[in-house]
Amino acid sequence: MQTADFERVYDFGNLYAGFLKARRGKRGKASVAKFEANLLEALCLLSEMLKNKTYRPSDYFVFRVYEPKERIVMTNAFKDKVVQHSLCDNILEPAFSRSFIRDNYASQPGRGTHDGLYRLEEFMRSYFFERKAKADAERKAAGLPPVPTQDGGYADGWVLKCDISKYFYSIQHEPLKQMVRHYFRDPDLLWLIDLIIDSTENPGIPIGNQTSQWFAVMYLSGLDHFVKEKLGIRFYGRYMDDFYLIHEDKAYLQYCWREIEKFLAPLGLTLNNKTNIFPLRNGIDFLGFHTYLTDSGKVIRKVRRVSKCKEQKKLRKQRVLLDKGKITMEKIRQSYGSWRSHAEKGNCYHLIRETDALFEELFSDYLTKERVA
């Protein structure tokens, strides 16, 4: 007899909801149109295949992407996307997310990159003013007057910034399956999850799968608890495989580095060569921004220089593609608008004005035609 959890995966209504999500932004694709043309039959067949355990994932389509760095992406068939939406939305997300710490930012509703940035800002500000309050209390107890804020050195401290080497490609199937079994015991549900995990070679899970996003977020959840609860690091945040620790003692962060490496080893993971300990005053590169703390306790957030250069280079390339008829002005506007909205989350007034001017310069003839029309 199958359990209610597994029944929710192949429930017709949940599969239909999964179809609607999988279809977003893809209605022009032939595979989606074919599935939708026979929607009732396709969903009923998919439900029966899952119920009878005759469902098998299709072969992956493999391609490379080069932004923000070169990666191999494996995308699955549309029917598999429907199944994974139903599995993730109804089973994985509610079960996994209950065990996540507050400062695990990836893939979860209400979290994300902007939440991670605001939390880093809160951490920096708390770090600064807690040090100031402690120093003021000590000076007061010693009968000494407080020092001016900017002269107190309250921004002094250290950051351990970590990044996992080839994270998605290094995730081991067996440890992942054992972690999943901490959340679920239903053999029918585990059959489907194992089937998806083993649909690619070990180690590694495909970047293009929706389940992979949840598996990747969950795979390091134990590390989150280890850093917060065992190592006692209060100022810690993680977005997928990119995470930081802030502490006033450099030697203690060196110890944390060694302990984190020991924790990762059984999972088949290693820290890459970008992992480093550096002064907090230098600021932290995290989620596309460089965030730093001033001597007065102000937190400044700037778009990383590499992001600025890439966007300006991209606009020039788009001008060439526009002249060749390979891209529309509407697509360029959408692309630039996305970057501009991202930049507005930082203290980037002058950068935005500078890039707006470049946009106006590059596309002035098209913009003039639009204004006249």
N, C-alpha and C positions, 0 to 999 in steps of 0.2 A: 504494500500500500504506500502510495507516494504522499509526502508531507505537504502541508500548506505552502511552505516556502517554495518548493519546486513547482507546485501548481501555479503559483503567482508568475513564474517565468513564462510558462506556456499558455497562460490565460489569454484568451482572444483579445480582450480589452487592453491588456498590458502590451501585447504584441502590436496592436494597432497604435497605441501611444508611442511605442518604440519606432514604428514606421514613420509617424509624423515627425519625430525628432531626427531620424536618420535622413529624411527627405529634405530637411532645411538646407537651402542653398544648392541643392543638387537636382532640381526638377528637370533641368535640361539634359541630364545624362541618360543615355539609352537604357542602361541597366535599371535605373529608377523608373523610367517610363514603362518599361516592360513589366516590372513588378506591380506598378500601380494599375496597369491596364487589366490585370487579373488579380486585383487586390484581395477580394474575398477568398478566392481559391488559394492564393499564395499564402495567406495568413493561416487558413485552416490546415493546409498541408504542413506548414512550419510547426504549428501547434501539435499536430499528430506525430510528426517526426521527433519532436522533443519528448512528448509523452511516452512514445514507444522506444525511445533511445536509438532511433535510426538516423538521427541528425548527425552530420559531419561537417565541420568547417571546410569551405572551399579553399583552393590554393590561393596564395597571396600574390598580389601584384607588387613588384619591388621596383623602387626608383630612388634617386638621390635628390636631396635638397641641399642648398648651399648657404641658406640664411637661417639663423645667425651664424651657423657653421655647417660644414659638410656632414651630412648624416644619411644613413640608409633608412628609408621609410618603407614599411610593408603595410599595404592597405588590403582590407578583406572585401569579399563580395557583399552586395547590398543586403542579401538575406542575413548574413552574419552580423551586419551592423544592427539590424532590427533585433536580433536575438540578444546582442550585447547591451543594447539600450534597455531592453526589458530586464536583463539580469542586473545591470548596474543600478538602474533607477529604483528597482523594487527590492533588491537583495543586498548587493555589495555596499552601496552608499550608506543606507541607514545602519548597517551592522558595523562597518569600518569606522565611520565618522564618530561613533560614540566613544571610541577609545583614543581618539586623536587629542593631542594637547592643543591649547589655544593657539600656539605659535607655529603650527603646521599649516601653511597658507595655500597650498596648491589644490586645484580641482574642486574645492568645496564651495557650495552656495554661501554667499556672504563673506567669503575670504578673497583670495586672489592677490594680484601684484600690488594693487593700491592699498589694500589692507596691510600687506607685509611692509610696505613703505611707511605707513602711518605708525605701525607698531615699532619699527626701528626708530622713528622720530621720538616716540614716547619713551622708549628705552634710554636713548641718549639723554633726553631731558631729565628723566628720573635719576640716571647715573650721576649727572652733573650736580643736581640740586640736593641729592642725598649726601654726596660728598661735602658739599658746601655746608649743609646743616650740621653734619658731624664735626667738621672743622670749627664752625662757629661755636658749637657747644663746648668743645674742648678748650678753645681760647677763653670763653666766658668763665669756665670752671677754673682756669689758671689766672683769672683776673686780667686778661689781655683784651684789647679792643678788637673787633672784627676787621679783617683786611678787605680792601675793595674787591669786588667779585672778580674783575678781570685779572687781578694779581694773585688769586688764590690757587691757580693750577688745578682747578677742579675738572678740567677736561683731560688731565693726564690719565692714561690707562692703556690697555692693550686689547687687541682684537685677534682672535684665531679665526681666520676665514678659510673654510673648507669647501672642496668640490670633489665629487666622486669621479673617478676615471671611467669613462664609457659606461655610464650607469645602466641604461636600459639593456645594453648588450652584455652586461656582466651579471644580471640577476639570475641566480641559480634556481632551477625548477623545484628541486626537492625541498630546500628551506622555505621557498614560497608556498608550496603545498602544505607544509607543516604549519606555517603561520595561518593559512586559511582555515585549517582544522581547529584553530583556537576559537574561531567564530562560528563555524558550522559543523554539524555532525551528520546531517542528512546525506546518506550515500547517493541518492539520486542527484541532489544538487552538486555534490562533490564530483560526481561523474562528469557533469557538464563543465565545471570549473577546470578540472584536470584536463579535459579534452581541449579546452581553449589554451591552457598553459602549454600543453605538449604539442600544439599545432605548429610550433617552430622548434628549431634545434636548441638544445641545452648547451651552454647557458644563453640567456637572452630572451626578451619578450619584445614583440613588435611595437614600434612607436605609434603606428597608425591605429591600433586597437583602442577602443574606449576602455575595455577592461584593463589594458596595460596602464592607463593613467591611474586607476584606482589601486592596482597591484603595486605600482611604483611608489605611490604616496604611502601605502600601508607598510611596504617592505622595510622602511626606515622608521616606522612609528616606535619600535622598541628603542632605537637610538635616541629619539626625542625624550622618552621617559628616562633613559639612562643619563643623559646630559642634565636634565632638569632635576631629577630626584636623587641619583647616585653621586654625580659630580657637583650638584648644587649650584649650577649656573642659572642665575635668574634671567640675565639678559641674553637670550638665545632665540633664534628664529631660523626656520627652514622653509625653502620653497623647492620641492622635489629633491634634487641632490646638491643644492647650493645652500650652505648654512654658515652661520657665524656665532661666535661666543665672545662676549665682552666681559672683561674682568680687570681689576686694578693690579693684579699680580701676574707678571709675565711668566715666572717660574711655574705657577699653578696652571697656566694655559699650556705650557710645555708638557706638563704631566697629563692634562686633558687630551692633548694631541696623541700621546702614546696610548692612552686608554681607549680612545675612539678607534685607533687603528686595530687594537686587539678585538674590539667589539665587531668591527667590520669583517675581519678575516674569515670567520666561519660562514659568513654570508657570500663569500667570493668577491668582496668589494675592496678596493684600495683607494686612498686619496691620491689625487693627481698632483703634478708638480706646481700647480698654482696655489696649493695650500700653503699658508704662511701666517706668521705672527708679526704684527706691525703695530706702531703706536696708534691709539684711537684718534689722535690729532690729525693723522693722515686721511681720515675719512674711510668709508666703507663702500665698495662697489657692490650694489645689491639691487636686483630687479630693474636693471637698465638705468639706474641713477647712481651718482656719487654723493653720498650723504655724509656731512661732517659737522663737527661740534666746535663752536667758537669759544674763546676765553670768557665770553659774557654769558654763555649758556644757550645761545641761539643755535638752532639746528638749521643748516642750509642744505638744500637738495638741488643738485644740478644734473642735467642730462649728461651722460658720459660722453667724452670727446669723440669716441669711436662712433657713437650713435649720431652725433651731429654731422660728422664727416660722411657717414654712410647715407644719410638722408639727403644731403646736398648733392652727393654723387648720383644718387638714385633719381633726383629731379632732373639732372642734366641728361641722364640716360633716357628718361621718360620723354623728354622733349624730342630726342632722336626717333624714338619709337612712334611718337605721335605724328611726326612728319612722314613716316613710312606707312602710316595707317594701321599699325599693329596694336595700338591702344587708343582708347577714347579719352576725351577730356574729362568725362564723368568718372572714369576709373582713376584718373590721376587725382582728381579732387578728393575722391574717397580715400585714396592712399595717403595723401598729404594731410587730410583732415584727421586721420587716425594717428599719424605721428604727432600732429600739433596738439591733439587732445592729451596724448601721453606727456608731451613736454610741459603742458599747462599744470601738471601735477607737481612740478618742481618750481624753484625760484629761477625761472628762465625767461623773464620778460624781454631782455635784450636779445637773447638767442632767437626767440620767436619772431621778434621784429626783423632781425637780420635775415632769417629764413623766409619770412613773408615777402621781403623785398626781392629775394632771389626768385621766388615763385612768380611774383609779378613781372620781373624782368624776363624770365624764360618764356612765359606764356602770355605776354602782353597783347599780342595780336589776337589770340583767341578770346582773351578776357574783354578786349575792346569790342569785338564783334558781339559778344554776349550782352554787353551793356547797351550797345546801340539797338540790338533786337528787343 
